[in-house]
Amino acid sequence: MHAFPCGTLALDFVGTLRARRDPEPREMLADGPALDAWFVEAGVIGEAPAASRTELERAIELREAIYDCALARLQGHGLPSVAVGVLNRWAGSAPVRLMLDDASTRREGSAANGLATVARNAVELFGGDDAALLRECGRPGCTQVYVDRSRGGRREWCSMRTCGNRVKAAQFRARHRDAPASASA
């Protein structure tokens, strides 16, 4: 099961490598079926596209190019040209086809179409106003990048439900662990 706390498709895709600064980050795209599941869970494609090993390798290359651009924006640097080249190459490809059925929509395509859709979202993000709203999660160990659209731009965590709760619970435990010691002094 994948998580989608970031506010954009491209940044949620970056989140498929968790705790990326750890000695052994957690890879959520271990095989083609995991990539298929991400596409379906994210709502990019309606049915699993049966991603090949090559498409998985290309997906990871795209994911890392998106992360490199996000990191450059977070650090106030220009976008890295190699990463921009990867994004532009994918963004120029055919995206997922959107189809109308009676009163609902259907999204069809291959893994390559799904990657093109993600790349287009990344190009719009890094080339638009939302690039100034990029933040990295404040929970130690979490490297998730998100778009902070909160009032006042004061969001601290990629998700309050996960990282925010963990930080607040740890702070609560620390206060209560320290309280008896300071009360007896």
N, C-alpha and C positions, 0 to 999 in steps of 0.2 A: 504494500500500500504506500502511495506517495503522498507528500504534503504539498499544499499550495497556499502558503501564507504571504507571499511577496507582493502581490498587487499587479504583477504582470506575468504573462506566459513565459517570457524569456528568463526572468529571474527565478521563477519556479523551476524551470529547466536546469538552471545552474545549481539549484538545491538538490539535484540528484546525486551530487557528491557531497556527503555530509561530513562535517568536522574536517575540512580539507587541510587544516594546518597540523592535525594530529599525525603521529608517525604512521598510522595506518587508517587513513580516512575510510569512511563507509560508502562504498560504491553501490548505488541503487540501480544502476543500469548494468548489471552483471552479464546479461545475455539479451538476445533478441526479444524473447517474450516479456522481459522487464521493460524494454523500450516500448513495445506494443501496449503494455498495461499503462505506461505513463501517458501515451497519446490518448488512450480511451478515457482514463481517469481525468485528464486535463480538459477533455472535451474537444480536442484538436481533430480527432478522427472518430467516427462512430463505431467502427469495427476494427479489431486488431489487424494491422497491415502485414503481419508476418515478416518482420524486419530480419534481414540477413546479417551475418557477421560483419560484412563490409559496411552496411548501413549503420550498424551499432558503432563501429570505429569512427565513421563520419559524424555520427551524433555526438560522440565524446569530443571530437575535434571542435565541433560547433559549440558545444557547451563550454569548453575551455576558452574559446575565442570570446564568447559572451562574458565570461568571468573576467578575462583580461581587460576587456573594455570597461566593465563595471569597476574593477579595482583602479584602473587609471582615472576614472571619473571621481571615485572616492578620494583618491590621493591628489586630485587637482592637476593631473598630468594630461597631456594630449593622448588621443587614442592610439594604441600600437598599430602600426601599418599592417603587420601580418594578420592580426585579429580582424582588422577592418576588411582586409581582402577576403578572409573566410566568410565574414558576415555578408559582404556584398555579393559574393559568388552564390551563396545559398539564397539570399533575398531576391536574386534575379531569376531563380528557378520557379517553376509553376507551384503555386500553393495548393492547399486542400481545396477540393471543389465543394461549394455550398449548393445544396439542392433543396427544392421546396417539394414537400409531399403533403397534399391536402392543406393542412393548417400547421404543419410542423417543418422543421428544417432537418436536413441530413448532411453530414460531413463525410465525404468520401476521398480516399486517396491512399497513396503508398507512404512508406516511411519517408522517402525523399520529399514528397509533398508536405508531410508533417514538419520536416526539418526546415523547409522553405518558409512555412507559416511562422515557425518560431523565430527564424532569422529576420523576417520582416518585422515582427514585433520588437526585436532587439534594435533594429535600425531606427524604427520610430522612437524607441525609448532614448537611445544615446544621441540621436539627432534632434530631439525635441526638448520642451521645457521640463519634462519629468526627470531628465538627467540631473538637474540640480537638486532633486528630492531624494537621491539615492543615499541610503544609510546601511551600515552593517549592524547586525544584531549586537546588543550590548551584553548578552550572556556570554561569559567566558567559555570558550570552546565552540560556540556557534559561529559559523562564518557566513550565515545566510545574509544576502543583500536584498533589500526591499525598497519600495517606493514609499516615502513618508508623506502621506497626504493628510495627516492629522492636523487638527486646528493648532496653529502655532508651531507646527513641525517639531513636536516634542516626543514622538513615539520612540521608544527605546529598544523594543524587541521585535523580531520578525513576526512573532505571534504571541499574544497575551496568553492564549490557551496553553501553549507549550513553554516556551522560554520565559515569558513573563511570570507565569505561575511558579516555575522552578526557582527563579531568582527571588521572588517574594517569599516563597516557602523557606528558602535557605536563610533569608534575612530574619524571618520570624523565628526560626529555630535558633539562630545565633543570638537574638535578643533574649529569648527565654532561657537559653543555656547560660548566658552571661548574667541574667537577672539575679539568680540566687547568690552567686558569688559576690556581686556588688551590694546586695542587701545585707549580707552578713558582715561586711567590712566596716 
